[in-house]
Amino acid sequence: MISVKAVLLDLDGTLLDTVLDLHAAANGMLADLGRPPVAVLDIRAYVGRGIPNLVKRVLAGKLEAADDPAPPPDDALASFKKHYAHFNGRAAKPFPGVVEGLQALKALGLPLGVITNKAQAFTLPLLERTGLAPYLSVTVSGDQLPKPKPDPMPVIWACGRMNVSPADTLLIGDSVHDFKAGRAAGCKVFLVPYGYNEGQDVQGLAADAIVGSILEAAQQIAAIP
């Protein structure tokens, strides 16, 4: 049992399985560029650092493409965004235990927020279309602040919006970027093992807990009166 006053959650890979939407957008982009399609499993491995890095990885066919500081080609990025605007939220669905977990956390009286590296133009429609928006007090998207995860800036900013200290906040994510952001901000960190971890098993990270679902996370939390 841990005591916290607020909970922040990652979006893609933690709350929602969005791979099919992203896969459809990626293949739409590749078709526009006259290139062969990419497999769903590849997209699952490439997700994690926002759309520009996903586009770079898809075009290069390797994870390491995200380490190149150069932006993706303008035509490829514009094509991906066009297709993703169409597919965003069509096949995405909450992972098992997400809705029940959010309900349990709200029942504890805890304010909830989402911190994602997805652009705001896609984040808000996705939350609405999947029915998760009503649970959230704050949403921080990847292009909303000067620095996205793994920088702690969005975590600290979200805590400020909820009027809680990072030390009294739990961050739940699925990757090393969530872990680093939460730890650097001073939060407690839970990780789920089922998400998009870019090939790095979260079991090797020194999180406060590895939980099988958001519901399991809620069951480990004792709300402060």
Long-range contacts (C-beta under 8 A, 24 or more apart in sequence): 1-220, 1-221, 1-222, 2-170, 2-188, 2-208, 2-220, 2-221, 2-222, 3-221, 3-222, 3-223, 3-224, 4-110, 4-168, 4-169, 4-170, 4-188, 4-221, 4-223, 4-224, 5-110, 5-111, 5-164, 5-165, 5-168, 5-169, 5-224, 6-110, 6-111, 6-112, 6-113, 6-159, 6-162, 6-164, 6-168, 6-169, 6-170, 7-105, 7-110, 7-111, 7-112, 7-113, 7-169, 7-170, 7-171, 7-172, 7-217, 7-221, 8-112, 8-113, 8-114, 8-115, 8-155, 8-158, 8-159, 8-169, 8-170, 8-171, 8-172, 8-182, 8-187, 9-112, 9-113, 9-114, 9-115, 9-171, 9-172, 9-173, 9-214, 10-114, 10-115, 10-116, 10-149, 10-171, 10-172, 10-173, 10-174, 10-175, 10-178, 10-195, 11-114, 11-115, 11-116, 11-118, 11-123, 11-126, 11-127, 12-47, 12-48, 12-116, 12-118, 12-195, 12-196, 13-47, 13-48, 13-174, 13-175, 13-192, 13-194, 13-195, 13-196, 13-197, 14-95, 14-172, 14-173, 14-174, 14-178, 14-192, 14-195, 14-214, 15-94, 15-95, 15-98, 15-114, 15-132, 15-214, 16-92, 16-93, 16-94, 16-95, 16-98, 16-126, 16-130, 16-132, 17-92, 17-93, 17-94, 17-95, 18-47, 18-92, 18-126, 19-43, 19-44, 19-47, 19-196, 20-91, 20-92, 21-84, 21-87, 21-88, 21-89, 21-90, 21-91, 21-92, 22-47, 22-54, 22-84, 24-83, 24-87, 24-90, 24-91, 25-80, 25-83, 25-84, 25-86, 25-87, 25-88, 26-54, 26-55, 26-58, 26-80, 26-83, 28-79, 28-80, 28-82, 28-83, 28-86, 28-87, 29-55, 29-58, 29-76, 29-79, 29-80, 29-83, 30-58, 32-75, 32-79, 33-75, 33-76, 33-79, 44-196, 45-196, 45-198, 45-199, 46-198, 47-196, 47-198, 48-117, 48-175, 48-177, 48-196, 48-197, 48-198, 49-117, 49-177, 49-198, 50-117, 50-118, 50-119, 50-142, 50-148, 51-77, 51-80, 51-81, 51-84, 51-118, 51-119, 51-122, 52-77, 54-80, 55-80, 63-198, 63-199, 84-122, 85-121, 85-122, 88-122, 88-125, 88-126, 88-129, 89-125, 89-126, 89-128, 89-129, 89-130, 90-129, 92-126, 92-129, 92-130, 93-130, 94-130, 94-132, 95-192, 95-194, 95-195, 95-213, 95-214, 96-213, 97-212, 97-213, 97-214, 97-215, 97-216, 98-132, 98-213, 98-214, 98-215, 99-131, 99-132, 100-214, 100-215, 101-213, 101-214, 101-215, 101-216, 101-217, 101-218, 102-132, 102-135, 102-214, 103-135, 104-215, 104-218, 104-219, 105-135, 105-214, 105-217, 105-218, 105-221, 106-135, 108-218, 108-221, 108-223, 109-223, 110-221, 110-223, 111-137, 111-138, 111-162, 111-164, 112-136, 112-137, 113-137, 113-138, 113-139, 113-140, 113-158, 113-161, 113-162, 114-138, 114-139, 114-140, 115-140, 115-149, 115-154, 115-155, 115-158, 115-171, 115-181, 116-140, 116-141, 116-142, 117-141, 117-142, 117-148, 117-149, 117-177, 118-142, 119-143, 120-144, 137-161, 137-162, 138-162, 149-177, 149-178, 149-180, 149-181, 150-176, 150-177, 150-178, 150-179, 150-180, 150-181, 150-184, 151-181, 151-184, 152-181, 152-182, 152-184, 152-185, 152-186, 154-181, 155-181, 155-182, 155-184, 155-185, 155-187, 156-185, 159-185, 159-187, 168-224, 170-208, 170-217, 170-221, 172-211, 172-214, 172-217, 174-202, 175-200, 175-202, 176-200, 176-202, 176-205, 179-205, 179-207, 190-217, 190-220
